[in-house]
Amino acid sequence: MAVNSLADLSKMVITSQVGLDANNEPVLKAKTYNGVKPTALDQDVFDVAQAIASLQANPVYRVERIDREELTQA
């Protein structure tokens, strides 16, 4: 049975290190940006994340792209 995949939603998550805890482990804070075009290139998403990161005081710990797709029977 064939299945079709339809890009439904993409979002970007920028996680920043906001400090260290008592055990010297990083304390992280994540900010989610919705409305990323599913057709956007990974490099473009990363470039936007870097531009946003340049406006904040805390260093970026990681950048994530989360894509959701709807699967339907063909």
Phi and psi in degrees as GROMACS dihedral restraints (atoms count N, CA, C in turn):
[ dihedral_restraints ]
;  ai    aj    ak    al  type     phi  dphi    fc
    3     4     5     6     1   -84.1    20    10
    4     5     6     7     1   150.0    20    10
    6     7     8     9     1  -128.9    20    10
    7     8     9    10     1   137.0    20    10
    9    10    11    12     1  -100.9    20    10
   10    11    12    13     1   146.3    20    10
   12    13    14    15     1  -118.9    20    10
   13    14    15    16     1   129.2    20    10
   15    16    17    18     1  -123.7    20    10
   16    17    18    19     1   119.5    20    10
   18    19    20    21     1   -60.1    20    10
   19    20    21    22     1   127.0    20    10
   21    22    23    24     1  -112.4    20    10
   22    23    24    25     1   -42.5    20    10
   24    25    26    27     1  -157.6    20    10
   25    26    27    28     1   140.9    20    10
   27    28    29    30     1  -133.6    20    10
   28    29    30    31     1   146.8    20    10
   30    31    32    33     1  -147.0    20    10
   31    32    33    34     1   159.8    20    10
   33    34    35    36     1  -118.7    20    10
   34    35    36    37     1   138.1    20    10
   36    37    38    39     1  -121.9    20    10
   37    38    39    40     1   123.0    20    10
   39    40    41    42     1  -107.8    20    10
   40    41    42    43     1   118.9    20    10
   42    43    44    45     1  -105.2    20    10
   43    44    45    46     1   126.5    20    10
   45    46    47    48     1  -115.5    20    10
   46    47    48    49     1   149.9    20    10
   48    49    50    51     1   -89.9    20    10
   49    50    51    52     1   118.5    20    10
   51    52    53    54     1  -102.3    20    10
   52    53    54    55     1    -1.0    20    10
   54    55    56    57     1   161.5    20    10
   55    56    57    58     1  -164.9    20    10
   57    58    59    60     1  -127.4    20    10
   58    59    60    61     1   145.5    20    10
   60    61    62    63     1   -88.0    20    10
   61    62    63    64     1  -172.8    20    10
   63    64    65    66     1   -63.4    20    10
   64    65    66    67     1   -23.9    20    10
   66    67    68    69     1   -95.2    20    10
   67    68    69    70     1    13.0    20    10
   69    70    71    72     1    64.8    20    10
   70    71    72    73     1    25.6    20    10
   72    73    74    75     1   -94.4    20    10
   73    74    75    76     1   147.9    20    10
   75    76    77    78     1   -66.2    20    10
   76    77    78    79     1   139.8    20    10
   78    79    80    81     1   -98.8    20    10
   79    80    81    82     1   123.3    20    10
   81    82    83    84     1  -112.5    20    10
   82    83    84    85     1   148.9    20    10
   84    85    86    87     1  -134.7    20    10
   85    86    87    88     1   128.9    20    10
   87    88    89    90     1  -108.2    20    10
   88    89    90    91     1   142.8    20    10
   90    91    92    93     1  -126.4    20    10
   91    92    93    94     1   126.7    20    10
   93    94    95    96     1  -102.1    20    10
   94    95    96    97     1   134.2    20    10
   96    97    98    99     1  -115.7    20    10
   97    98    99   100     1   112.2    20    10
   99   100   101   102     1   -87.1    20    10
  100   101   102   103     1   170.9    20    10
  102   103   104   105     1    84.0    20    10
  103   104   105   106     1    16.2    20    10
  105   106   107   108     1   -72.6    20    10
  106   107   108   109     1   131.4    20    10
  108   109   110   111     1   -64.9    20    10
  109   110   111   112     1   130.5    20    10
  111   112   113   114     1   -59.6    20    10
  112   113   114   115     1   -23.6    20    10
  114   115   116   117     1   -87.0    20    10
  115   116   117   118     1    -4.1    20    10
  117   118   119   120     1   -63.8    20    10
  118   119   120   121     1   140.3    20    10
  120   121   122   123     1   -72.5    20    10
  121   122   123   124     1   148.2    20    10
  123   124   125   126     1   -57.3    20    10
  124   125   126   127     1   -39.8    20    10
  126   127   128   129     1   -62.4    20    10
  127   128   129   130     1   -39.8    20    10
  129   130   131   132     1   -66.5    20    10
  130   131   132   133     1   -41.1    20    10
  132   133   134   135     1   -62.5    20    10
  133   134   135   136     1   -43.6    20    10
  135   136   137   138     1   -64.4    20    10
  136   137   138   139     1   -40.7    20    10
  138   139   140   141     1   -62.0    20    10
  139   140   141   142     1   -40.6    20    10
  141   142   143   144     1   -64.7    20    10
  142   143   144   145     1   -41.6    20    10
  144   145   146   147     1   -60.9    20    10
  145   146   147   148     1   -41.2    20    10
  147   148   149   150     1   -65.0    20    10
  148   149   150   151     1   -39.1    20    10
  150   151   152   153     1   -64.5    20    10
  151   152   153   154     1   -43.0    20    10
  153   154   155   156     1   -64.1    20    10
  154   155   156   157     1   -42.1    20    10
  156   157   158   159     1   -61.3    20    10
  157   158   159   160     1   -32.5    20    10
  159   160   161   162     1   -67.9    20    10
  160   161   162   163     1   -15.4    20    10
  162   163   164   165     1   -93.5    20    10
  163   164   165   166     1    -5.8    20    10
  165   166   167   168     1  -112.9    20    10
  166   167   168   169     1   158.3    20    10
  168   169   170   171     1   -81.4    20    10
  169   170   171   172     1   -30.1    20    10
  171   172   173   174     1   -86.3    20    10
  172   173   174   175     1   145.0    20    10
  174   175   176   177     1   -72.3    20    10
  175   176   177   178     1   147.5    20    10
  177   178   179   180     1   -77.0    20    10
  178   179   180   181     1   130.8    20    10
  180   181   182   183     1   -91.3    20    10
  181   182   183   184     1   -41.1    20    10
  183   184   185   186     1  -163.3    20    10
  184   185   186   187     1   158.2    20    10
  186   187   188   189     1  -122.5    20    10
  187   188   189   190     1   130.7    20    10
  189   190   191   192     1  -124.1    20    10
  190   191   192   193     1   147.8    20    10
  192   193   194   195     1  -119.7    20    10
  193   194   195   196     1   128.0    20    10
  195   196   197   198     1  -117.3    20    10
  196   197   198   199     1   120.3    20    10
  198   199   200   201     1  -112.5    20    10
  199   200   201   202     1   136.9    20    10
  201   202   203   204     1  -119.4    20    10
  202   203   204   205     1   136.3    20    10
  204   205   206   207     1  -128.2    20    10
  205   206   207   208     1   145.6    20    10
  207   208   209   210     1   -95.1    20    10
  208   209   210   211     1   130.9    20    10
  210   211   212   213     1  -104.4    20    10
  211   212   213   214     1   130.1    20    10
  213   214   215   216     1  -131.4    20    10
  214   215   216   217     1   155.1    20    10
  216   217   218   219     1   -74.6    20    10
  217   218   219   220     1   135.3    20    10
